[in-house]
Amino acid sequence: MATSKSTDGLTSLMVFLARLALGAWFLAHGYGVLDGIGSAGFVDLHHVHARELLPEGLARSYLIGLPYAEILTGALLVLGLLTRVAALLGAILLAAGLLGATGMGWRFELGAAAPFSPELVMLALALLLVAIGSGNFGLDRRFGGGKSKPSSAD
């Protein structure tokens, strides 16, 4: 089914807004950690939980790099550069965070906002961006990658 120019423009605008929302979320989270308790404080706070899933050295390295990975992911998403890669990295970070928070069984507390925790919603948004790319308002389009035009079969 062919789409009209106005539908293409609206879709690109919505993809742009989704990228901005997810990118800003990652930027705010990563910057908030570094500006707030700092990298060492973040490691100290979460090290016990991370060691339940990862070996000691890997857990510490992961926690040290996490805020920086979030900032990089957020910046790439906001710019629409390497969008699918950034969204996949974001999805992995979010899945790891959910796994760390809920344990190996992906259990959610019924009294909490689950199953619609912010991280789960952001994970769904990241996976959507992996599938569709940056849209027309990203740097991917400038450099020839990440085109998200629907195929003629759609």
Secondary structure by P-SEA (a helix, b strand, c coil): ccccaaaaaaaaaaaaaaaaaaaaaaaaaaaaaaacccaaaaaaacaaaaaacccaaaaaaaaaaaaaaaaaaaaaaaaccaaaaaaaaaaaaaaaaaaaaccccccccccccccccaaaaaaaaaaaaaaccccccccccccccccccccccc
